[in-house]
Amino acid sequence: MPANRTAPGKSAGLIVDYVGVFRNLQKALAIYAQPSTEGAEPIEDKAALVVRLKAAVDEAMAFCRPRNVDPHAIVAAQGFERIAKLADAVDAMMGTDAEQQTFLRLAGSVWTLFKAVLPDPAADGWRIEAAVLHIMAEKVRSVREDPAKKARVQQVADAIEALLDDAILGIEITAPIRTGHDMAGLFDLSRIDFDKLRAQFAKGEKRTRTQQLRTAIERKLEALAAQNPTRNSLVERFHQLIAEYNAGSLDVERLFEALMRFIRDLDEEEHRSVREGLTEEELAIFDILTKPEPELTAAETDIVKQIARNMLDTLKREKLVLDWRLKERAKAAVRSAIQQSLDSLPPPYVDEIWHAKTAQTYEWVFDHYAGGEG
């Protein structure tokens, strides 16, 4: 009775019972398998898996049909027509976060059970649904995730090549996912052609375009907020937009326009350090010292900028030694240098404000500098 073992990315193994010893298999597995808290058996007959596969496909298609998604129609189409149908199907799944997660769960269940049933011919009846749903799910993930981190485009291509294996699926889905107009450059928000983007949105795939825009903003906002804690207000504003969309208060058109406006504000924020004559690090300290209070004159603002520059230079040159965060004396020296620098702040920094700004500045330095930066 050979056992086809599980492995990473593989949820089921295959046991072939040549001589009818299935009834004794439970005893053998009990030596190695941990008992389930739900009383589930560690092995399952293929017939039961087929029943579960059918139920999973039925559930997934019940979700897809109201959204006009037909896997058989996609496979039956040829060339660019197939590409267009698949793109429309993916766009139909780009609803709220909850709808996207539901689709990914349903498609994942179908694919997992389909692979578990293989190579049994019983899987043949659902090969088209399984393949198309799997490709759609991969495309949804590629839109939701940062390709710079996940290399999802290549993963999608690899998945498609696997699906072309006639020995497994016996269906032809040739290059169904194209990257034209996929807005890969959105991660450099300053390079967006807003007119072209709006024109693409108007042509169709509105939810897909909106999700791509959202993903680009999320990555840029994550980077900007990590540099400067005062940008949390931008994060909160963005999350509020998404929450309103998920709650149905915003439709996809209004969300798209809101995200377009948000990008312009984000671009302004990204280039603010240049306008202020500060580096990103200096700007973070300056913002900590000036937001949300106190109110300053132009002359006082210039003084605070110079304090931010000088303090950061002193810290990096003299105090941020290697592993300073692990040494009490070094931490005390950094805290003292910050306090001495901020002693020069102008009169609007009364004691209460001064102490708060000192603590916030030290916390930011502690979080951002491990030491030895030079």
Steps between C-alpha positions, in 0.01 A plus 500: 500500500722787378435841655533816296602739775397859549747784446502881510224624271345156484203439729439130442691182435381195311480151647439213260341194660601207281383216725201635693667585827332838542320378811834448676655823380360703788702294746819556304445874467423529870867430570603817314198728471388739772130466585276780374323716756189478282512124471574514124665204336859549375405316179204541272362282220525649150124471458452733796752745351307501173182588687680784675647623170156513341365692799792744486450561128126549550565753777760688294279513194206621710724792589616553140175470302334818633820678392472357144809281529489182290823293492377295202436814296852623578660175389280482188612846387813546294782753487423853611137410566615255767733760648216750516258253658756402763574865576129569541467199729789617718353849515170354616682356803655836593221606729534584868774346712251247634389403148859457383585287801190287447594434139860413590378261767255328265748476212769371736268231632415382148867489396611316814232232465553472125871423553413259779269300271756485216598281324161337541293546182214614724670841513458541124146633529617814682837562338385813315345661808803413712752634248319824420420577863863436592628736230245763602608470863865543406414809298300645789797446728736660248286814508470504879867444573820692432673336201830646615477287814308195385609461136138403447513553124756221470301282736193546285698409190633188672149402607374534145782283366408235755139512388606433142617155594264283296578201715330673791228722358467429132372851428659785314530836672772680312649814653172621645654772712659802336677780679419780257363803683557322829630825649818340629650849510244615751747441780672817381194716557662808352507336156128429476326639194170588665317564174606164357412324823154655506449402134595139578256501791222625273562216251424229754653275765416776745541294815832361379635847419382628837664210684826558312486865597427406860790254512742763369382750760527246781864426419598864463309601812662219698846627404419865572340426838799288604724800439285751685248423777308824445374353173269271692220744424541408132484131592181556697345696215582222254359230727183704540453507122536123477267447796234714333535300178477168684192625684333601175514876566722546194453332163801409287480821292505725805777296662710528184465879495574522873816294451606721211470805726682315777792423268544869426513573872743213549721634224497842668602341829775296338665814362443720806852440634643667189274802542592526867872474423539191719593135454231241571662428837518868592141548386382222730658673800370840386147359471521343844603836640231703323192276467236551621640779714625761574418783262818661373599811310706466182813595689429245776436233238843563350655462845330163550623381161856587591465325836377187323798508262760559772354247741491220243855581390624488861322174574627321192851634538550451874225309678351226285775249562468136405225325701436812705145384570640209703718719726348708779783755497473545125123541518542761770753685283258506206214621721724771647613618155137530389409697810796736456408561137135566578595742777549747215139482383322837485262633772177334373641170630376524856603229747212264426554517125878481536489181707255335257714591197815376670341163574358466147834590342689245710243232416537571127881490519487176700272337240695614193870476588670179607833681526815522293329685214790745474 
